[in-house]
Amino acid sequence: MRFEHCLRLFFIGFFASPLCLAATSVSYTEQHKQAAEEIAAKLWQWSELGYLEQRSSGLMQDVLRDGGFRVKSGSASIDTAFVAEYGAGEPVIALLAEMDALPGASQQALPEEATRNTEAGHACGHNLFGGGVIGAALAVKDWMQANQVAGTLRVFGTPAEEGGSGKVYLVREGLFDDVDVALHWHPADSNQSLAATSLANKSAKFKFEGIASHASAAPERGRSALDGVEAMNFMVNLMREHVPSTTRIHYVISNGGDVPNIVPRYAEVYYYLRAPSAQELEPIWDRLEDAARAGALGTGTQVNWEVIHGNHSLLPNSTLARLMHEHLSAFGGVDYSADETKFAETLQANFNGKGKPVSSAATIAPWRDDIASLGGSTDVGDVSWVVPTHGISTATWVPGTPAHSWAAVAASGMSIGHKGMHLAAEVLAATTQDLLTDSQLRAAIKAEFDERRGSDFEYRALLDDRQPPLDYRVKP
């Protein structure tokens, strides 16, 4: 950490440890920039999908092991999940490292739309997420070793965030039960630390079985599985008028039969349901299941369903969010070189990315006292209900770029993405230092966590007892 950073935090009262001055002698995160960039670049190149991140996970484990961490792989019966530790005893501070890409997001690191020789791509920047966390972890480890700091630094390698709920299985397995605080970050087109909540989310594939027959010569002998799907969809669409306005329902017909002249024996519809909390989601989900049963009953078909994923909403922690905001503000935003500015302006023109000037990547969003509501969902939500959790976002993408776009993939694969990643690593490292050395700070974070969660809360995964869907990204 820089001296002026320590001095600023000293005066605002967040961090007064003499260890801060010791940390100014060496820029620990700077020492691991190259390792973080190499991880990010390789994960971007490999673009491995959820639960299939063998090379990505293996690389991160190898780097941590070589850096002095004890590594256990195959956590929660997931080959690509891992837990790496340095140090011993309390407190236990966790960093979360994601690694999965998105299908259908092929893109080169160019400012115009151009596919490359893969179907997948890091349209949510998880290559940067994983690389930045490993860089921060190595930096904190060096700092702990140099200053003889007690406690445990734990890195969770968490696969399949994109629809696979990888973290949920780790939470359900009890791997976060002894953690004091968990930190993460996420790529974005701006720099901010928000005390925020997200939407709870649950998904399933509803599979209808009918009877095949000739659609013209013997239609009376057939029972259309596609009719079952369409009947269910019709009822769910009627239901939209009678759910809270904050509810989100999405579906795709993932299998509608083969050809029109055969009554479809099999059809499938894939649903996502979102609501502000698990308590609001679950009764609406029950109605979704009733619509599936009714669709099957009315069309003479059979239906069963497979829950694919389920995430709790994020539980915000303003104390932790404010701390990370102060670190983010002290380190500053992302400054582009002339070449990067040209890349960004060209990308904006090709993407029609209006509304945010390129220069806004250098700014930090002001602190907000309210609780922000995010439109998406994340399996970090489950972590946040069992341990105080917070994450920042940094400008790894050109301003105006939305997640899950080709423009996000492009910037995630080049220096603009790497600069935002390094900023995140600095903030994560500085915050982890605070948490390892300041017991009063940890107590304040825990007090807010207990108050927001409530004394009667008992964690229950929305996935129930299903096992990880390790093949959910495997094409049939």
C-alpha positions in Angstrom: 0.0 0.0 0.0 1.1 3.6 -0.6 2.0 5.8 2.3 -0.7 8.4 1.4 -3.3 5.5 1.3 -2.4 4.5 4.8 -2.4 8.1 6.0 -5.9 8.7 4.6 -7.3 5.7 6.2 -5.7 6.5 9.5 -7.4 9.9 9.6 -10.8 8.5 8.7 -10.4 6.0 11.5 -10.7 2.8 9.6 -7.1 1.6 9.9 -4.5 2.7 12.4 -2.3 -0.3 12.6 1.5 0.3 12.5 1.7 -2.7 10.1 0.4 -0.3 7.5 3.6 1.6 7.5 5.6 -1.6 7.3 3.6 -2.5 4.2 4.7 0.7 2.4 8.3 -0.6 2.0 7.2 -3.1 -0.6 4.4 -3.0 -3.2 3.3 -6.6 -2.6 0.7 -6.5 -5.3 3.2 -5.1 -7.8 5.4 -8.2 -7.3 2.5 -10.4 -8.5 1.2 -8.4 -11.4 2.8 -10.6 -14.0 1.4 -13.8 -12.4 -2.1 -12.3 -12.3 -1.9 -11.3 -15.9 -0.7 -14.7 -17.0 -3.5 -16.4 -15.2 -6.1 -13.9 -16.7 -4.7 -14.3 -20.2 -4.7 -18.1 -20.1 -8.2 -18.4 -18.6 -9.4 -16.0 -21.4 -7.7 -18.1 -24.1 -9.1 -21.4 -22.7 -12.7 -20.0 -22.1 -13.7 -23.1 -20.2 -17.4 -23.5 -19.3 -18.9 -24.2 -15.9 -17.7 -27.4 -14.1 -15.4 -28.0 -17.1 -12.6 -25.6 -16.0 -10.0 -28.3 -15.6 -7.0 -26.3 -17.0 -8.2 -23.0 -15.4 -8.6 -24.5 -12.0 -5.4 -26.5 -12.3 -3.4 -23.4 -13.2 -4.7 -21.4 -10.2 -4.0 -24.2 -7.9 -0.5 -24.6 -9.2 0.3 -20.9 -8.8 -1.0 -20.9 -5.2 0.8 -24.1 -4.3 4.0 -22.7 -5.7 3.4 -19.5 -3.7 3.3 -21.3 -0.4 -0.4 -22.2 0.0 -1.8 -25.5 1.1 -4.2 -26.6 -1.6 -7.1 -29.1 -1.4 -8.9 -29.9 -4.7 -12.2 -31.5 -5.5 -14.2 -29.6 -2.8 -17.9 -30.4 -2.4 -17.5 -33.3 -4.9 -16.7 -30.8 -7.7 -13.4 -31.6 -9.5 -12.7 -27.9 -10.4 -13.5 -26.5 -6.9 -10.6 -26.0 -4.5 -9.6 -24.5 -1.2 -6.2 -23.0 -0.7 -4.9 -21.8 2.7 -1.9 -19.9 4.1 -1.3 -19.3 7.8 -3.2 -20.8 10.8 -5.8 -19.9 13.4 -8.1 -17.0 13.7 -9.2 -14.8 12.1 -10.1 -16.6 8.8 -10.4 -14.2 5.9 -11.6 -15.7 2.6 -11.2 -14.5 -1.0 -13.4 -15.9 -3.8 -12.0 -16.8 -7.2 -14.3 -17.4 -10.2 -13.2 -19.0 -13.5 -16.0 -20.0 -15.8 -16.8 -18.6 -19.2 -20.1 -18.2 -21.1 -21.3 -20.2 -24.1 -21.9 -18.4 -27.3 -19.6 -15.5 -26.5 -16.7 -16.1 -28.9 -14.8 -12.8 -29.4 -11.2 -11.7 -30.2 -9.5 -9.0 -28.2 -10.4 -6.4 -30.8 -12.6 -3.3 -30.7 -14.9 -4.7 -33.3 -17.1 -7.8 -33.3 -14.9 -10.7 -34.5 -15.3 -14.4 -33.4 -12.3 -16.6 -32.7 -11.9 -20.4 -32.7 -14.0 -21.1 -29.7 -17.8 -20.9 -29.0 -17.3 -19.6 -25.5 -15.8 -16.4 -24.1 -15.3 -14.5 -20.9 -18.2 -12.1 -21.3 -18.5 -11.7 -17.5 -14.7 -11.3 -17.0 -14.2 -14.3 -14.7 -10.7 -14.7 -16.1 -9.9 -11.4 -14.5 -11.8 -12.3 -11.4 -9.7 -15.4 -10.9 -6.4 -13.7 -11.9 -7.0 -10.7 -9.6 -7.9 -12.8 -6.6 -4.8 -15.0 -7.0 -2.6 -11.9 -7.3 -4.1 -10.4 -4.2 -3.8 -13.6 -2.2 -0.1 -13.9 -3.1 0.5 -10.3 -2.1 -1.3 -10.8 1.3 0.6 -14.0 1.9 4.0 -12.2 1.4 2.8 -9.4 3.7 1.7 -11.8 6.4 5.0 -13.7 6.2 7.2 -10.5 6.3 5.3 -9.0 9.2 4.5 -12.3 11.1 0.8 -11.7 11.0 -1.4 -14.3 12.6 -4.5 -15.7 11.1 -5.6 -17.8 8.1 -5.9 -16.5 4.5 -8.2 -18.8 2.5 -8.8 -18.8 -1.3 -11.9 -20.6 -2.6 -11.7 -21.6 -6.2 -15.4 -21.4 -7.2 -16.5 -22.8 -10.6 -19.7 -22.5 -12.6 -21.1 -19.2 -11.3 -22.9 -18.8 -14.6 -26.0 -20.8 -14.0 -24.3 -23.6 -12.1 -24.4 -22.2 -8.5 -20.9 -23.6 -7.7 -20.6 -21.6 -4.5 -23.9 -23.0 -3.2 -22.5 -26.5 -2.9 -19.4 -25.2 -1.0 -21.7 -23.3 1.4 -24.0 -26.3 1.8 -20.9 -28.5 2.6 -20.1 -26.2 5.5 -16.8 -24.9 4.0 -17.5 -21.3 5.1 -18.7 -22.1 8.6 -15.4 -20.9 10.3 -14.8 -17.9 8.0 -14.9 -14.5 9.6 -15.2 -12.3 6.4 -15.4 -13.2 2.7 -14.3 -10.7 0.0 -14.7 -10.8 -3.8 -14.9 -8.4 -6.8 -16.4 -8.3 -10.2 -15.4 -6.9 -13.6 -17.5 -4.0 -14.8 -17.4 -0.7 -16.7 -17.0 1.5 -13.6 -15.3 1.6 -10.2 -17.6 1.4 -7.2 -18.3 -0.3 -3.8 -22.0 -0.5 -3.2 -23.8 -2.0 -0.2 -26.2 -3.9 -2.5 -28.6 -6.7 -2.7 -29.4 -8.9 -5.7 -32.3 -11.1 -6.8 -32.8 -14.7 -5.5 -32.8 -17.1 -8.5 -33.9 -20.6 -9.2 -34.0 -22.6 -12.4 -35.1 -25.9 -13.7 -35.6 -27.9 -16.9 -39.2 -29.1 -17.3 -39.2 -32.3 -19.3 -42.4 -33.5 -20.9 -43.0 -37.0 -22.3 -45.8 -37.7 -24.7 -46.6 -40.3 -27.4 -45.2 -40.1 -30.9 -47.4 -40.7 -33.9 -47.9 -39.5 -37.5 -49.2 -36.0 -37.2 -51.5 -36.3 -40.2 -52.4 -40.0 -40.6 -52.9 -40.8 -36.9 -53.0 -37.6 -34.8 -55.6 -39.0 -32.4 -53.0 -41.6 -31.3 -50.4 -39.0 -30.4 -49.9 -37.0 -27.2 -47.7 -34.0 -27.9 -45.0 -33.2 -25.4 -44.7 -29.8 -27.1 -48.4 -29.2 -26.2 -47.5 -29.8 -22.6 -44.7 -27.3 -22.8 -46.9 -24.7 -24.5 -49.7 -25.2 -22.0 -47.3 -24.7 -19.2 -45.9 -21.6 -20.8 -49.4 -20.2 -21.4 -50.4 -20.6 -17.8 -47.1 -19.1 -16.5 -47.6 -16.1 -18.8 -51.1 -15.6 -17.3 -49.5 -15.8 -13.9 -47.2 -12.8 -14.6 -50.2 -10.5 -13.9 -50.5 -11.9 -10.4 -47.0 -11.9 -9.0 -45.1 -9.0 -7.4 -43.8 -6.5 -9.9 -40.2 -7.3 -8.8 -40.6 -10.9 -10.0 -38.6 -11.9 -13.1 -39.6 -15.0 -15.2 -37.6 -16.1 -18.2 -37.8 -19.3 -20.3 -36.6 -20.9 -23.5 -38.0 -23.9 -25.2 -34.8 -26.0 -25.3 -36.3 -28.9 -27.2 -39.5 -28.6 -29.2 -39.5 -31.8 -31.2 -37.7 -32.8 -34.4 -40.0 -32.4 -37.4 -43.6 -31.1 -37.8 -45.1 -34.3 -39.2 -44.2 -36.3 -36.0 -46.2 -35.6 -32.8 -43.3 -34.7 -30.4 -42.7 -37.5 -27.9 -40.3 -35.3 -25.9 -40.1 -31.6 -25.3 -38.3 -29.4 -22.7 -38.6 -25.9 -21.4 -35.9 -24.2 -19.3 -37.1 -21.7 -16.7 -35.4 -19.0 -14.6 -37.4 -17.4 -11.7 -36.1 -14.4 -9.8 -37.4 -12.5 -6.8 -35.9 -10.1 -4.2 -35.6 -12.9 -1.6 -35.8 -16.6 -1.1 -38.9 -16.1 1.0 -40.7 -14.4 -1.9 -39.3 -16.7 -4.6 -40.4 -20.1 -3.1 -44.2 -19.7 -3.2 -44.0 -18.4 -6.7 -41.8 -21.4 -7.6 -44.5 -23.7 -6.2 -47.0 -22.1 -8.6 -44.5 -22.7 -11.5 -44.4 -26.4 -10.6 -48.3 -26.5 -10.5 -48.4 -25.0 -14.0 -46.1 -27.8 -15.2 -48.3 -30.4 -13.6 -51.5 -28.8 -15.1 -49.9 -28.6 -18.5 -49.1 -32.3 -18.4 -52.6 -33.2 -17.1 -54.4 -31.2 -19.7 -52.4 -32.6 -22.6 -52.2 -36.3 -21.6 -48.4 -36.1 -21.1 -46.0 -36.7 -18.3 -43.7 -34.2 -16.8 -40.7 -34.2 -14.4 -38.1 -31.5 -13.8 -34.5 -31.1 -12.8 -33.5 -28.1 -10.7 -30.3 -26.7 -12.3 -29.4 -24.0 -9.9 -30.6 -21.8 -7.0 -29.1 -18.7 -5.4 -30.1 -16.6 -2.4 -30.1 -12.8 -2.7 -27.1 -10.8 -1.6 -27.1 -9.8 2.1 -25.5 -6.3 2.2 -23.0 -5.2 4.7 -22.5 -1.4 4.8 -19.6 -1.4 7.2 -17.5 -3.7 4.9 -18.7 -1.9 1.8 -17.6 1.5 3.2 -14.2 0.2 4.1 -13.7 -1.1 0.6 -15.0 2.1 -0.9 -12.3 4.1 1.1 -9.6 1.8 -0.2 -10.9 2.0 -3.8 -11.1 5.8 -3.6 -7.5 6.0 -2.2 -6.1 3.9 -4.9 -8.0 5.7 -7.7 -9.5 4.6 -11.0 -8.1 3.2 -14.2 -6.0 5.5 -16.5 -5.8 4.6 -20.2 -2.7 5.0 -22.4 -3.1 6.6 -25.8 -3.4 3.2 -27.5 -6.0 2.1 -24.9 -8.0 5.3 -25.4 -8.1 4.7 -29.1 -9.2 1.1 -28.6 -11.9 2.2 -26.2 -13.2 4.9 -28.5 -13.3 2.5 -31.5 -15.1 -0.1 -29.4 -17.6 2.4 -28.3 -18.3 3.5 -31.9 -18.7 -0.2 -33.0 -20.8 -1.2 -30.0 -22.9 2.0 -30.0 -21.8 2.4 -26.4 -23.2 5.8 -25.5 -23.8 7.6 -22.2 -20.4 7.2 -20.5 -17.2 9.0 -21.6 -14.1 6.9 -21.9 -12.5 9.1 -19.2 -15.0 7.9 -16.6 -12.9 4.7 -16.1 -10.5 7.0 -14.1 -13.2 8.0 -11.6 -14.7 6.3 -8.5 -18.4 6.3 -8.0 -19.4 8.3 -4.9 -20.5 6.5 -1.7 -24.2 5.8 -1.4 -25.8 5.5 2.0 -28.8 3.5 0.7 -28.9 -0.2 -0.2 -28.7 -0.6 -4.0 -30.8 -3.2 -5.8 -29.0 -5.1 -8.5 -31.0 -6.6 -11.4 -29.0 -9.9 -11.6 -28.3 -12.9 -9.4 -25.2 -14.5 -8.1 -24.2 -17.5 -6.1 -22.2 -15.1 -3.9 -25.6 -14.5 -2.3 -25.5 -17.8 -0.5 -22.0 -17.0 0.9 -23.3 -13.7 2.2 -26.0 -15.3 4.3 -23.5 -17.5 6.2 -20.5 -15.1 6.5 -20.2 -11.2 6.2 -19.4 -10.7 2.5 -18.7 -7.8 0.1 -17.2 -7.2 -3.3 -16.3 -4.2 -5.4 -16.4 -3.6 -9.1 -13.7 -2.0 -11.2 -13.5 -0.7 -14.7 -12.2 -3.7 -16.6 -14.4 -2.9 -19.5 -14.8 0.2 -21.7 -17.3 2.5 -20.1 -20.8 1.8 -21.5 -20.1 -1.9 -21.9 -22.7 -4.3 -20.4 -21.8 -7.7 -19.1 -22.4 -10.7 -21.3 -21.5 -8.8 -24.5 -18.8 -9.2 -27.1 -17.4 -5.9 -26.0 -16.9 -7.3 -22.5 -15.0 -10.3 -23.9 -12.8 -8.0 -26.0 -11.6 -5.8 -23.1 -11.3 -8.8 -20.7 -8.6 -10.2 -23.0 -6.3 -7.1 -23.1 -4.6 -4.4 -21.1 -7.7 -2.4 -20.3 -9.1 -5.5 -18.4 -5.8 -6.1 -16.8 -5.6 -2.6 -15.4 -9.0 -2.9 -13.8 -8.0 -6.3 -12.4 -4.8 -4.9 -10.8 -6.9 -2.1 -9.1 -9.2 -4.8 -7.7 -6.2 -6.8 -6.4 -4.8 -3.8 -4.6 -8.2 -3.1 -2.9 -8.6 -6.7 -1.9 -5.1 -6.9 -0.5 -5.5 -3.7 1.5 -8.9 -4.7 2.9 -7.6 -8.2 3.8 -4.7 -6.6 5.7 -7.2 -4.5 7.7 -9.4 -7.5 8.5 -6.5 -9.6 9.6 -5.2 -7.0 12.1 -8.2 -5.1 13.4 -10.5 -7.1 15.7 -12.8 -4.1 16.4 -13.4 -3.7 12.7 -14.3 -7.4 12.4 -16.6 -7.1 15.4 -18.5 -4.1 13.8 -18.9 -6.0 10.5 -20.2 -9.1 12.3 -22.6 -7.0 14.4 -24.2 -5.6 11.3 -24.3 -9.0 9.7 -26.1 -10.5 12.7 -28.6 -7.6 12.8 -29.5 -7.8 9.1 -29.7 -11.6 9.0 -31.8 -11.9 12.1 -31.5 -14.2 15.1 -33.9 -16.8 13.7 -32.3 -17.3 10.3 -31.3 -20.8 9.3 -29.6 -21.3 6.0 -31.2 -23.7 3.5 -30.0 -24.0 0.0 -32.6 -23.4 -2.7 -31.1 -26.4 -4.5 -32.3 -28.7 -1.7 -30.3 -31.9 -1.8 -29.4 -32.1 -5.5 -25.8 -32.8 -6.4 -23.8 -30.5 -8.6 -24.9 -30.7 -12.3 -21.4 -31.4 -13.5 -22.6 -31.9 -17.1 -24.9 -28.9 -17.4 -22.6 -27.3 -20.0 -21.9 -30.6 -21.9 -23.7 -30.7 -25.3 -25.7 -33.9 -25.8 
